[in-house]
Amino acid sequence: MQRIGVFVCHCGTNIASTVDVKTVAETLGKEPAVVFATDYPYMCSEAGQNIIKEAIKEHHLDGVVVCSCSPRMHEATFRKAVAAAGLNPYMLEVANIREQCSWIHKNKEEGTAKAIVLGRAAIAKVQLNAPLIAGESPVVKRALVIGGGIAGIQTALDIAEAGYPVDIVEKEPTIGGKMTQIDKTFPTLDCSSCILTPKMVECAQNENITIYSYSEIEAVTGFVGNFSVKIRRKKRYVDETKCTGCGICTEKCPVKNVPSAYDLGLKNHRAIYIPFAQAIPNVAVIDGDYCNKIQKGKCGVCARFCSAGAINYEQEDQIVEEKYGAIIAATGYNPISLDGYDEFAYSQSKDVVTSLEFERILKADGPTEGHLERLSDHKQPKTLVFVQCVGSRQSGDATHGGCGKEYCSKICCMYTAKHAMLCREKYPDTDVYVFYIDVRTPGKNYDEFYRRAVEQYGVHYIKGMVGKVSPQADGSLMVQASDLLSNEQLHIKADMVVLAAAIEPDKTARPLATMLTASMDTNDFFTEAHAKLRPVESPTAGVFLSGVCQGPKDIPETVSQASAAAAKALGLLAKDKLSCNPCVAHSNEMMCNGCSSCANVCPYGAITYSDKDFSRRKDGSMIRRVASVNEAVCQGCGACTVACPSGAMDLKGFSTSQIMAEVDAICK
């Protein structure tokens, strides 16, 4: 007969307000095999843990049930306490009477009754528990950062400076991300390139950092501490080891009509190009869709003029395989498509631009060399209208082609104030109107920055929405809007309209999350393990989150989270070995029929098959194909136990008999 102790937590008033914890402790104390039961206001506190330790020793307990909050919160805490008292930590069960009971009940009698039922289920399970011993697996002391924007750069630099090798995989020909396209940064209005370029150069010069530009993740296998990753290095038709970045090839190429991704299609570059002057790596790349030599077999001018012999028209994609101990996702964002917002005439007029396109116009290396000009006639606009929340804080229904986002994009209010101030400072004769729903400026010195735009620079902020933008015959734009404070309809004749488009995760995020078996929310942002306690960790062990891939944020917040993700990754890389989860699958070879159902559903590739001789006689043999589980790879998800038709697969710590015992206890 086992000796089980039950410990019921008040959790302050979180549980005690809707559950009579003393009644729960008294009732569960009468269950078979329970020899000790008590309650305490904060069982997770040091005093509460001491109560558990003392009870284990005094009453010779061989099983412990703690009725408290979710095991996701404090199961590790209680396991350490149990282990410190000399009991196997897996002889502990946590009954969740907070999230699954007290928080969803208002009636105290109902809450108490349910807490007792949950406690009984945990007692039934712990009676069938067996001591488990965690194995160990080595840690590959190398990190992978997926994405080379400011988030990925900062994460990689922090890891590299700690002495660990780190690889950056960036799908574009250069690292730098969206920050390379920005002119000034708020709230200090300092030069974006002046901040970012030194960090890009530092990445290139750091001996611990390897940059895989123009590359994408092909496949990810393995587990925390030992990931195996295939990286596809896309053909750029230029040998990176030979190219010196001299730029002669880009000057001689006769094909000049290739839309520039760096300038968002606002100007063109040649078929062979370097994205921008400060690109890292400073290596040319050929756009195969436009190159005459690749498409038609004619030309070859760039190869003739390349003194380094770096041009290779026969180059193919390469697959690089590498092992990593930790992976950091920093896939960034993109503005949403405005195809569904035709009321703003974005597709009808060149003078209706997005905020990121406006950044390119203001930046010195942009399509207008930093001069504020209308793209239609290159004249200086005298009246500008900024429209806030285009796609943000809107339903994602079919009204705008399903591209609306219910969340706030967080950065739009501040960069619009920045744009308005820059326009008024450089061109004082310009009238600037900003139509907004709410002005949101929660960061340090952000509200002062917005008030400067209104009070010092005279920007007209109007609370209201723009209903329609109509191009006129004279090239102007008639903006129809409402002023909610004065309850008036406004008609403003504008020369230029700037739309603050919502931001969304990069399109590569969801397929990457599938490869990493990481969680995502309905908006395709990566989901953190815990919003407050583990904000930079993915629920998938060994995968960390950096920057806007986790949610909208500005540059300071992105850099902060990038360093936090690096710190978490370093905590993992600093270990020589990791304790494996002992709650893994195992196969009963006598029941296994070798059907492969379990291997087909295993997301971690932990199950293999082998032929085994089950004969008992010397004169014959009985060879059968049976499943074998690699416990170092298995993550205990349980998918195989459900798929197995013969019942041969089971999960240690969560066996079918244990789960059925819980069900029976609940149904009493």
Protein Blocks (a to p, Z undefined) as FASTA:
>chain_A
ZZddddddfklmlmmmmocfklmmmmmmmpghiabdcddfblmbmklmmmmmmmmmmnop
abdcdddddfklmmmmmmmmmmmnopafklcccddfklmmmmmcfblklmmmmmmmmmmm
mmmmmmmpccddddddddddbdddedjbfklmmmmmmmmmnopacddddfbfbehijmlm
pmbdcfklpafklmmmmmmmmmmmpmkbccdehiacfbdcdjehiacdddddddehiafk
lpgolommmmmpmblkbccfklnopaccdfbdcfblklccddddddfklmmklmnopgjl
mmmmmmnopacfkbccdddddddfbdcddebpadddfklmmmnommmpmkbccfklmmmm
mpmklmnnopacdfklopacfbdcddehihiapafbfknoopacfbdehlmmmmmmmmmm
mmmmmmmmbccddddfbdcdfbghklmmmmmmmmmnopacdedddfbdcddfkopacddd
ddfklopacddddfbdcddddddddfklmmmmmmnopacdfkopacdfblklmmmbcfbg
hiacehjlloccdfklmmmmmmmmmmmmmmmmmpmbdcddfbbcdddfklpgolommmmm
mmnlpaccddddfbfbfkbccddddddddfklpgolommmmmpmnlmaccehiafklmmm
mmmmmmZZ
